[in-house]
Amino acid sequence: MSKIIINTDGGSRGNPGEGAIGVVISDEKGNVIKTYGERIGICTNNEAEYKALVFGLKKAKQVIGKDKIKDYEIEVRSDSELLVNQMNGKYKVQDEKIGKLFLEVWNLRVGLSNISFVAIRREENKLADKMVNQAFDGITKNQKLF
């Protein structure tokens, strides 16, 4: 089974404040397939983290293909302890806005046979973080999903 790794990061300058997301899709050897950064408007840090995950899963399906991706092992890596623990069922979702995003992610998991969520240290998520900051600073072209 082939594997892809999706590193996600989201941030908010102010909480809430202007938000941005960063996503890096790599193969199992760590070779970067695609990077994305985009401003997403006013949100909290946690909302930005979830929006990055939604974007990353949608992009992975688009890049790999909806039919082919079901044969892939997908490892999502995030430095958001809240997101990872909620996706792994260790923390309850208590915020209404996060609840809606959680359900969106849950629905995106349909058709994905093998997906895992892994907490990583911020230092291990440098490229996704860089994409967030470049989006904030207007350096990257906003690469929208559609």
Secondary structure, 3 states (H helix, E strand, C coil): CEEEEEEEEEEEEECCEEEEEEEEEEECCCCEEEEEEEEEEEECHHHHHHHHHHHHHHHHHHHHCCCCHHHEEEEEEECCHHHHHHHCCCCCCCCHHHHHHHHHHHHHCCCCCEEEEEECCHHHHHHHHHHHHHHHHCCCCCCCCC
